């Protein structure tokens, strides 16, 4: 008996049984029903083996105790326990009920097996989906990593490009700033050079004029100191009395061609530019063309008046020191040709604009001014002033609305009626040399034009329109235009 008990103790059957019970308790809700039943059967088998060994020990212990030893213990404890376990008194259910319970148990077992099978299949499906989802997640993570890498590379490239662009912009701004500074420097130098050239020309003219005056004064001084009158010098022996032509006579043909060409260019270029400027404010093309025509005519009148006044001042200045074979008139014209830049063209432009402001034949919006076409007026005054230095001088043909159309002086505009005999209005005046037409003008002929019996009707006095000058400006204009030759001194040169 001792050996059997020692073997039972050494095998640790109860501790193994306890471990299996604890392991089953942990996995009871995880494993299937069959596995739970297998676990339970395994425990019963182990328990049965242990009980068999215990009964063996019980038998050996009873034998070792003698014939009567342990009888009371067996009677009081073993026999009642065996009776309680193996005998069932007064059962609570019948055989039919037991059979029904067995059937229900079998049905439940079958359902449990089906549910377990479906559960296993669902678990397999879910595991399959989980595996596929994990694979997709891995691929998406890989794509996300690649996208992050591409984004980082793009950011780095854009950063480098932005820095390079900013550097280029800063460099271009610096270059532009330096270019503006150089342009300003060159403009200042050019302005200073133009002023210096003008001063040089003025000084040269003054030097030549003073040299001439000095020579005349020295000659007079020699004559005053001479005891006897000097013999009359011949024109060929005196440098001051040479028979060589003046500068005006030498350059007459070139100046003639240049001024006529300039007049034609004004018709082809400046006239169209002035017309496009005026059309922004005046929709009527006829009124625009009348304004330009009157501006040209007034420019010629003002320039001719300025030339006469300038010539009078030059003659008065040269009359005290003139000495030479050429007449005083020729000397004055030659001086004007050499010093045509002394002509105050801005004063003539102002005079033309003032005359146009009081002209009743044209109208103009009150919010603008005739200064818009000051470029055309300035150039026309220059060419008109220069034409007065020619011999014979060039002038504009007299024109009046309603006169008979002359194919010699004018050509019809594109919108004219070519069978109409009368001129409705003029677009550009004709340039005349005496009675000869040098450059044709342009006129518009239409039927129904008012016939002008007298060409002097256009010069009759008419009331001043609403854009007339103020009394102060009118008096100043009349005073400037009515300067007498006696009031023109050398200080106005």
MOGI-V261558 format. One record per residue. N is the residue number from 1. PHI is phi in radians with two decimals (none if undefined). OMEGA is omega in degrees with one decimal (NA if undefined). NEAR is the number of other C-alpha atoms within 10 Angstrom. Layout:
BEGIN
n,phi,omega,near
N,PHI,OMEGA,NEAR
N,PHI,OMEGA,NEAR
END
This chain:
BEGIN
n,phi,omega,near
1,none,-178.9,15
2,-1.10,179.5,10
3,-1.14,179.2,9
4,-1.10,179.0,14
5,-1.14,179.1,14
6,-1.15,178.2,10
7,-1.11,178.6,13
8,-1.09,180.0,16
9,-1.28,-177.4,12
10,-1.20,179.8,9
11,-1.31,178.7,11
12,0.89,-177.6,11
13,-1.14,-178.6,16
14,-1.21,177.8,14
15,-1.17,175.8,11
16,-1.11,177.0,13
17,-1.08,179.2,17
18,-1.16,179.2,13
19,-1.14,179.0,12
20,-1.13,177.4,16
21,-1.08,179.4,14
22,-1.15,178.3,12
23,-1.12,177.9,12
24,-1.13,179.7,18
25,-1.09,-179.9,12
26,-1.23,-174.6,11
27,-1.72,-173.8,12
28,-1.06,-176.0,14
29,-1.48,-177.3,10
30,-1.80,-177.1,11
31,-1.42,-178.4,12
32,-1.38,-177.9,18
33,-1.16,179.3,15
34,-1.06,179.8,13
35,-1.15,175.8,14
36,-1.07,178.7,17
37,-1.11,177.2,11
38,-1.09,177.5,12
39,-1.07,-178.7,17
40,-1.12,178.5,15
41,-1.06,178.3,12
42,-1.07,178.5,14
43,-1.13,178.5,18
44,-1.12,179.9,13
45,-1.10,179.1,12
46,-1.11,179.6,16
47,-1.13,179.2,15
48,-1.12,178.3,12
49,-1.08,179.7,13
50,-1.12,178.4,16
51,-1.11,178.7,13
52,-1.11,178.7,12
53,-1.13,179.5,16
54,-1.13,177.6,15
55,-1.13,177.2,12
56,-1.11,178.2,15
57,-1.09,178.9,18
58,-1.06,-178.4,16
59,-1.14,-178.9,13
60,-1.13,179.6,14
61,-1.11,179.2,15
62,-1.13,179.8,17
63,-1.18,-179.0,14
64,-1.14,-177.0,12
65,-1.38,-179.6,12
66,1.90,-174.9,10
67,-1.27,-176.4,9
68,-1.98,-177.7,9
69,-1.29,176.7,13
70,1.35,-177.0,15
71,-1.20,-178.8,12
72,-1.11,-179.2,10
73,-1.16,179.3,10
74,-1.13,-179.3,14
75,-1.22,-173.2,11
76,-1.47,-174.0,10
77,-2.08,-172.7,10
78,-1.28,-176.2,12
79,-1.11,176.0,12
80,-1.11,-179.3,11
81,-1.20,177.5,13
82,-1.12,178.6,10
83,-1.16,178.5,11
84,-1.18,-175.3,11
85,-1.47,-171.3,9
86,-1.81,178.8,8
87,-2.14,-178.6,9
88,-2.06,-179.5,9
89,-1.74,178.8,8
90,0.94,179.3,6
91,-1.12,-175.5,7
92,-1.59,178.6,7
93,-2.47,-176.3,8
94,-1.54,178.7,9
95,-1.15,178.7,9
96,-1.13,179.8,9
97,-1.11,178.5,11
98,-1.10,178.1,11
99,-1.11,178.6,11
100,-1.14,178.8,12
101,-1.13,178.1,12
102,-1.14,178.2,12
103,-1.09,178.5,12
104,-1.05,-179.7,12
105,-1.12,177.9,12
106,-1.12,179.2,12
107,-1.09,178.9,12
108,-1.14,177.1,12
109,-1.07,178.9,14
110,-1.10,179.0,12
111,-1.13,179.6,12
112,-1.11,177.4,15
113,-1.11,178.7,15
114,-1.09,179.4,12
115,-1.10,178.6,13
116,-1.15,178.3,16
117,-1.11,178.3,13
118,-1.11,178.8,12
119,-1.12,178.4,13
120,-1.12,178.6,13
121,-1.11,177.5,12
122,-1.09,178.9,12
123,-1.12,177.8,12
124,-1.12,177.0,12
125,-1.05,-179.4,12
126,-1.12,176.9,12
127,-1.13,177.1,12
128,-1.10,177.3,12
129,-1.07,179.5,12
130,-1.11,178.6,12
131,-1.12,178.6,12
132,-1.10,178.4,12
133,-1.12,177.7,12
134,-1.11,177.1,12
135,-1.09,176.8,12
136,-1.07,178.8,12
137,-1.10,178.0,12
138,-1.11,178.8,12
139,-1.12,178.9,12
140,-1.11,177.4,12
141,-1.10,178.0,12
142,-1.11,177.0,12
143,-1.08,178.7,12
144,-1.12,177.2,12
145,-1.11,177.7,12
146,-1.09,178.8,12
147,-1.11,176.8,12
148,-1.08,177.8,12
149,-1.09,177.7,12
150,-1.06,179.6,12
151,-1.11,178.3,12
152,-1.12,178.1,12
153,-1.11,178.4,12
154,-1.10,178.1,12
155,-1.07,179.5,12
156,-1.13,178.0,12
157,-1.11,179.5,12
158,-1.11,178.8,12
159,-1.11,178.4,12
160,-1.10,179.1,12
161,-1.11,179.9,12
162,-1.12,178.1,12
163,-1.11,178.3,12
164,-1.13,179.2,12
165,-1.13,178.4,12
166,-1.10,176.9,12
167,-1.10,178.6,12
168,-1.12,179.8,12
169,-1.10,178.3,12
170,-1.09,178.8,12
171,-1.15,178.8,12
172,-1.13,177.6,12
173,-1.11,178.0,12
174,-1.12,177.5,12
175,-1.10,179.3,12
176,-1.12,178.6,12
177,-1.10,179.2,12
178,-1.15,178.0,12
179,-1.13,176.9,12
180,-1.08,179.0,12
181,-1.11,178.0,12
182,-1.13,178.1,12
183,-1.09,177.8,12
184,-1.10,178.4,12
185,-1.10,179.9,12
186,-1.13,178.6,12
187,-1.13,176.9,12
188,-1.10,178.0,12
189,-1.12,179.5,12
190,-1.14,177.1,12
191,-1.09,178.3,12
192,-1.12,179.6,12
193,-1.17,177.6,12
194,-1.09,177.6,12
195,-1.11,178.5,12
196,-1.14,179.2,12
197,-1.11,179.0,12
198,-1.14,177.9,14
199,-1.11,178.5,12
200,-1.10,178.6,12
201,-1.10,179.1,15
202,-1.10,179.5,15
203,-1.14,177.2,12
204,-1.09,177.9,12
205,-1.10,178.5,15
206,-1.13,179.1,12
207,-1.09,178.9,13
208,-1.11,179.0,12
209,-1.14,179.3,14
210,-1.19,177.1,13
211,-1.12,177.4,12
212,-1.09,179.6,16
213,-1.11,178.6,17
214,-1.12,179.1,14
215,-1.08,179.1,14
216,-1.13,-179.7,17
217,-1.15,177.3,13
218,-1.11,178.4,12
219,-1.13,177.5,12
220,-1.13,179.1,12
221,-1.12,178.5,11
222,-1.11,179.1,12
223,-1.13,-178.5,13
224,-1.21,179.9,12
225,-1.51,-177.4,10
226,-1.24,-179.7,10
227,-1.22,-179.1,8
228,-2.21,-180.0,8
229,-1.10,179.3,9
230,-1.22,176.0,10
231,-1.17,-178.9,6
232,-1.22,-179.8,6
233,-1.36,177.4,9
234,-1.38,-179.2,9
235,-1.19,-178.7,13
236,-1.40,-177.5,11
237,-1.56,-176.9,9
238,-1.78,177.4,11
239,-1.20,179.7,10
240,-1.31,-177.1,15
241,-1.94,179.7,15
242,-1.25,-178.6,14
243,-1.55,178.8,13
244,-1.22,-178.9,12
245,-1.21,179.5,10
246,-1.36,179.2,15
247,-1.12,179.2,15
248,-1.11,179.7,20
249,-1.28,-179.9,17
250,-1.19,-175.8,11
251,-1.72,-174.4,12
252,-1.10,-175.5,16
253,-1.16,-180.0,11
254,-1.19,177.8,9
255,-1.15,178.5,18
256,-1.04,-179.3,18
257,-1.13,-178.9,11
258,-1.16,-178.1,14
259,-1.23,177.8,18
260,-1.15,177.3,17
261,-1.12,177.8,12
262,-1.10,178.3,16
263,-1.09,178.4,18
264,-1.17,178.2,16
265,-1.14,176.6,12
266,-1.07,177.5,17
267,-1.19,-173.4,17
268,-1.48,-172.9,11
269,-2.03,-173.7,11
270,-1.07,179.2,18
271,-1.12,-179.7,22
272,-1.19,177.1,15
273,-1.12,177.9,15
274,-1.12,178.8,20
275,-1.14,178.7,17
276,-1.17,176.4,14
277,-1.15,-178.0,14
278,-1.22,-178.8,23
279,-1.18,175.4,14
280,-1.20,-176.4,8
281,-2.01,-178.2,13
282,-2.16,-178.9,16
283,-1.41,-176.5,10
284,-1.40,-179.9,10
285,-1.15,179.9,13
286,-1.07,-180.0,14
287,-1.16,178.5,18
288,-1.09,179.6,22
289,-1.16,176.3,21
290,-1.14,179.2,18
291,-1.07,-179.4,23
292,-1.15,179.4,22
293,-1.10,179.5,19
294,-1.14,177.5,21
295,-1.08,179.2,23
296,-1.17,-179.6,25
297,-1.11,179.4,23
298,-1.15,177.7,23
299,-1.11,177.4,28
300,-1.11,180.0,25
301,-1.10,-178.5,20
302,-1.15,179.1,24
303,-1.13,177.9,30
304,-1.12,178.3,20
305,-1.16,178.1,15
306,-1.12,178.1,20
307,-1.14,179.4,20
308,-1.09,179.0,15
309,-1.16,178.6,18
310,-1.13,179.4,20
311,-1.14,177.6,20
312,-1.09,179.7,20
313,-1.14,179.1,22
314,-1.16,179.3,23
315,-1.10,179.7,21
316,-1.16,179.4,18
317,-1.27,-177.2,17
318,-1.42,-176.3,19
319,-1.13,-178.1,14
320,-1.42,-175.3,10
321,-2.18,-177.1,16
322,-1.28,177.5,17
323,-2.70,-179.4,17
324,3.02,-178.7,15
325,-1.25,-179.3,15
326,-1.35,-179.4,16
327,-1.29,178.2,10
328,-1.12,178.2,17
329,-1.11,179.5,15
330,-1.14,178.7,17
331,-1.13,179.1,22
332,-1.15,178.7,23
333,-1.13,179.2,23
334,-1.11,177.4,17
335,-1.12,-179.7,20
336,-1.17,178.2,20
337,-1.10,-179.8,20
338,-1.27,-173.9,14
339,-2.16,-178.7,13
340,-1.16,178.7,15
341,-1.20,179.0,13
342,-1.31,179.3,12
343,-1.19,179.5,19
344,-1.45,-175.1,15
345,-1.26,-178.9,20
346,-1.14,177.0,13
347,-1.11,177.8,14
348,-1.19,178.0,24
349,-1.07,177.4,26
350,-1.10,178.4,18
351,-1.14,178.1,20
352,-1.13,-180.0,26
353,-1.12,177.5,20
354,-1.12,178.6,19
355,-1.16,178.7,19
356,-1.24,179.1,21
357,-1.14,-178.6,20
358,-1.85,179.2,19
359,-1.41,-176.2,19
360,-1.39,-175.5,15
361,-1.48,-176.5,14
362,-2.21,176.9,14
363,-2.27,-175.4,18
364,-2.63,178.8,17
365,-1.05,-175.8,10
366,-1.23,-176.3,8
367,-1.44,179.0,6
368,-2.13,-175.2,10
369,-2.46,177.9,13
370,-1.25,176.1,18
371,-1.08,177.7,12
372,-0.97,-177.6,12
373,-1.83,-179.1,20
374,-1.14,178.1,18
375,-1.11,176.8,15
376,-1.08,-179.1,23
377,-1.12,-178.5,29
378,-1.10,-179.5,21
379,-1.16,178.2,19
380,-1.17,176.5,25
381,-1.12,178.6,29
382,-1.08,-177.1,22
383,-1.20,177.7,19
384,-1.16,178.1,26
385,-1.11,-179.7,26
386,-1.20,178.9,22
387,-1.18,179.6,24
388,-1.31,177.8,19
389,-1.50,178.6,24
390,-1.40,179.0,19
391,-2.34,1.0,13
392,-1.37,-177.8,10
393,-1.30,176.9,15
394,-1.81,-177.0,23
395,-2.55,178.7,21
396,-1.55,176.1,21
397,-1.26,178.1,19
398,-1.18,-177.2,12
399,-2.40,176.7,18
400,-2.54,178.2,19
401,-1.16,179.1,20
402,1.57,178.0,22
403,-1.33,177.9,20
404,-1.23,-179.6,15
405,-1.25,178.9,18
406,-2.01,180.0,13
407,-1.25,179.5,12
408,-1.35,-175.4,12
409,-1.63,-172.2,19
410,-2.32,166.7,20
411,-2.17,-175.7,18
412,-1.31,175.1,19
413,-1.32,-174.9,15
414,-1.17,-177.4,11
415,-1.72,-179.4,9
416,-1.47,169.6,16
417,-1.64,-169.2,15
418,-1.31,176.0,13
419,-1.77,-178.9,9
420,-1.35,-176.7,16
421,-1.54,-173.8,18
422,-1.90,178.9,23
423,-1.53,176.1,27
424,-1.27,174.1,23
425,-2.79,-176.1,22
426,-1.83,177.6,25
427,-1.72,-178.7,23
428,-2.61,-177.3,24
429,-1.37,176.4,23
430,-1.56,179.2,22
431,-1.69,-172.7,21
432,-2.10,167.8,18
433,-2.15,-171.2,15
434,1.23,177.1,13
435,-1.79,-178.0,7
436,-1.73,178.6,12
437,-1.51,178.9,18
438,-1.59,178.8,16
439,-2.27,179.8,18
440,-1.23,173.1,18
441,-1.68,179.8,23
442,-2.35,-177.6,20
443,-2.41,177.7,27
444,-1.92,179.8,25
445,-1.95,178.3,28
446,-2.56,176.2,19
447,-1.30,-178.3,14
448,1.59,177.7,12
449,-1.23,179.5,17
450,-1.15,-177.4,13
451,-1.45,179.5,15
452,-1.75,179.2,16
453,-1.28,-179.3,9
454,-2.17,179.9,10
455,-1.31,179.6,13
456,-1.57,-179.1,11
457,-1.15,-178.2,11
458,-1.21,-179.4,13
459,-1.67,-179.5,8
460,-1.23,-178.4,6
461,-1.23,-179.9,8
462,-2.31,-179.1,11
463,-1.12,179.9,9
464,-1.34,-177.6,13
465,-1.44,-171.3,14
466,-1.18,-179.7,12
467,-1.59,-178.5,17
468,-1.23,-179.9,17
469,-1.29,174.6,16
470,-1.23,-179.1,9
471,-1.00,-178.8,9
472,-1.15,179.9,9
473,-1.17,178.8,12
474,-1.16,178.4,15
475,-1.11,179.4,12
476,-1.14,178.5,12
477,-1.15,179.6,16
478,-1.12,179.2,11
479,-1.17,-179.6,11
480,-1.20,-178.9,12
481,-1.45,-174.6,14
482,-1.88,176.6,9
483,-1.18,179.7,11
484,-1.44,178.5,11
485,-1.04,-179.0,12
486,-1.21,-177.4,9
487,-1.51,-178.9,9
488,-1.54,-177.4,18
489,-1.84,-179.2,14
490,-1.18,-178.9,13
491,-1.21,179.0,7
492,-1.51,178.5,10
493,-1.25,NA,13
END
